[in-house]
Structure formats: structure tokens, C-alpha cells
Amino acid sequence: MNASLPCIQIKAKAKNHGLFLVCLGSGLLLIALLFSLFFWQQARLTLIFIDLVALVTCLVGLGKLMEPKISFFITPASLCYQHRHGKWRLLWQDIVRIDAVRQTCGVSSQELPYLGIRLKHIDCIAGNISPRMANRLIHEQRPLTLYCLLNNLMTLEQGAMNFMPYTLSDGTRIKGPIACFLHHSCALQKALGYHLFIPDTAMDRDITDFSRLLSQCKKATALYP
């Protein structure tokens, strides 16, 4: 990050209580092992259940500890999103809209647990995301795809993974996971209006407040040369 520019750092909710869960799970496992030395025959099923709960608790805690310490770096020049499997960085001028993802169903409006980012053009993200992260995001966003399919917002063909090469506006052909991600993002944009979707667990506050913060940061870029 440019040291001459102010930078706002956001810590994800997904990382909260990771160490506590690991310690809790380890403690439960230790207690269950001690009890099994003396009461295995009398309480075998109960002890097995406690062991399983302890292991799941440890795994959840470890997953939280593996999350990046900082999920967003926000500067007057750009917005950078840190993920366990990589990162992307966007210039503010490439972003058209930032808002909570809402969908009207009949007379009611449903808010999904994602922040949506609409780009001037999908090309903006093509060179700023790794194949590993692109592949991971496709799978993490399957609930969004399923939601669109169930609500007739996209066809089965649009919801399927598309491994065909993606041609950028300058004629460059992208292949592999990034091409699949670009096809996937375009399909979601047609259905929900946004190219990128960030889960609420990646933020330190609710989606409405976080979208307001990013919108304010985007407007404030005009104050910097």
C-alpha cells in the first residue's frame, strides 16, 4: 500500500473467536479422553458424541484462524479485498455501484447476506484475480446461483459452470478458472445487478453500514490528487 495515502483496514467477522473455539474444543477433547479412561463402558456413546463435538469445534476455530487478519484495505486510490485463497484490487473509478444485494419477490424485498459491487466492465477484474481465488469464489457463490435458479432469475445453462474461453473487450482470450469466473460473474450480474459479491462475514459491521462506508470512501477520492 502507498504509505503516503491514508488506509482503512477492516477485520472480518469470520476471524472472531477463532482462538477461543480452538481452546474450547481442545478442552472438551481432553476432558472426554480423561473420562473415557474410567467410564468408557458406561458412557461410550456420550463420550463419542463429545469427541465429535470437540473435533468440529476445533476445526471451526482453525478455519477462523486461517482467515486473513485484514479483509479489506481501503485507500483513496483503490479497494483491496483479502481472501484466504488470494486477493483482488480495484480502482475506485472502475466501480459503478456498491450496495446490499436485494431482490424483490412479489410485494416483498429480500436482502441477501452479500455486498454487491457493480463494475464499469468485467474486464476490470480479469487481471486482478488469481486462478486459485477465482476457482474458490465460484464454489463459494453456489448458494447465490441456486437462489437465482430457484427464483427463475437465470436459466440452467447460465447457472452451469462455463469453461469456454472468455474474450475481453481488447480481444484478449482468457482461459481456465478465471474465464469460468468471468462467465459466472456476468451471469450473476444479469440476474442480480452486480459483478462481485462479498459475504457479510468478510466485514466488521452490517452490510448496510459497510456499503455506506465504501460509498463515502469512493466519493472522498475526489479530495485526493
N, C-alpha and C positions, 0 to 999 in steps of 0.2 A: 504493500500500500504506500501511496505517496505521503511521506511524513509531513509535507507542507500543507496538506489538506486535513480538515477535521474528519474524524472517523467515528461512527456509532457502531458499537459491537453488540450483537444480540445473542444471548444464550438461550438455546432451545429448551422448552419444557420437557422434551423427550429425555434429557440428560438428568433431570431432577431425581433425587433419591436413589441413584444407582448404587452408591456405596452402602447405603442403609439396607437395600434389598439383598445385596451380596452377604453382608454381615448377618442379616436375619435368616437367610436361607442356610448359611453355614452353621449358625447356632442351632437351628431346628434339626439339621442333619446330624450334628454332634450329639444332641440330646437323644434323638431317635436311635443312634448307634449305641449309646450307653444303655438305654432301656432295653435294647434288643439282646444285650448280654445276659440280662436277668429275666426278662419277661417275653422272650421270643415266642414260646409255645402258647402262652396265654393271650397275647395281643398281636399275633403275627400280621393280620390284615390291617389293623390300625397302624402299626409301625411301618408297613409297606406304603400305606397311603401318606403318612407323614414324610417318609423319604421322598416320595414323588413330588409332594408339595414343596419340600425344601429344594429339590433339584430345579424345579420350574422357577422358583423364586430367585435362585442363584443365576439361572440363565437369563431371566428378565433383567436382573441387576447388571450382569455383564454386558448385555446388549445396550443398556443405557450408558454404561461407562465407555463403550466403544464409539458412542456418538461424538461428533466434533465438539470441542469446548465452546467454540463460537460458530453459530449457524449463519449469521449474516454480518458482512462488513459493508456499511453504508457510508459512502463519501459523496461529495458534490460532483464527482466525475462518474461514478458507477455504483451499481448494486451487485454484490458478490454473494452467492449462496453456497455454503459449505455443506456437503453431504458426506455420509460415511464412505461413499464409493467415488467421490470426486467433487467437482465444483463447476459452476458456470458463472460468468461475469457479463453483465450487460451495461452498456452506456445508457444514461437516462434518456437521451434523445431517441433511442431505439424502442422505448416503452411508450405505448399509447394510453393504456389504461391499467389501473391496479384497483381491485375491489374484491369483496367477498363473492364467492360463486353462489348465485341464486338461480333458481329455476321455478317458473310459475306452473303449477299443476292445477288446472281448473281455476277456481277463485282464490286459491291459497298460494303463497310463495314459500318455497322450501330453500333453506340455506344449507349448503353442503359444507363439510369441515375442511374446506380448502380456500386458499387465497389464489385468485386468478390474475395472471399477467398477460395482457394482450400486446403483441409486438407490432411494429410497423410492417415487418415482414419476417417470416420464419427463418430466412437466411441469417438473421442476426445471431441466432443461437447455434447455427451449424458448425462454426469454427471455434465455439467456446464451450464445448462439452466433450468429455472423453467417451469412447465406446463403452467402457465399463459402466459409467454412470448412466448413459443413455439406455443401455440394456436394463439396468436396475429400475429406472423410473418407469419404463413401460410396464413392468410387472407390478410395481407399487401402485400404479394408477389403474389396475384392472377393476377395482370397485367402481371407479368413475365410468369406465367403459360399460360395465354391467348395468349401471344406473341408466346410462343413455340408451342401451338396448331395451331395457325393461320399459322405458318411457317413450319408446319409438322416436328417439332423437337422432339415432343413426341406424343404418342397416347392418345386417350380419357381416356383409362384405367390408363395410367401413370399420367394424369392430374387430375384425381379424387382423393378426399381425401381418404386415405387408413388407416383405423382404426385397421388393423390387428397388433398383437404384432410384435415388431422388435427384432431380435436376434443379440446381439453383438458378436464380434469375440471370446469372452471368454465364450459364451454360455448363458450369462445373457439375460433374456427376458424383454423388456421394453414395457409397455402398456400405453394407454391413449394419451393425446396430444403430449407428447414427442415422442412416437412411430410414430404418424402421421407426426410429423415434420421431423423425420429421413427419413421416406419413401419419403416425399416431397423433402427433400434436395438431396437425391440420384437421384430422377427423374430429378431434375434441373441440377445436376452435369453431368448426361449423355447427357442432351440437350445442356448445355451452358459451361460446364467445371469447374464449381465452386460449392462448397457446401453451402457457406454463401453469402448473398447478402445484402449490406448496401446501403441505398438510399443516393443520393447526399446531401439531406437536413440534414443529420447527420454530415456533415463535415463543416469545416470553409474555404474551398477553393475548387477549381475544382477537379474533380475525378483524373485526371492525376497527378496533383501535390500531392494530398493526397496519392495516391498509391506509388509515388516516395518516399514520406516521410516514409511510413511504410516499404518499401523495404530497405531503408537506415538504419532504426532502426533495422530491422532483421539482416542485415549484421553486424551492430555495436555490436550485442550481443557477438560476439567473443572476444571483448575487455574486457569483464567483466568475472570474475571467476564464 
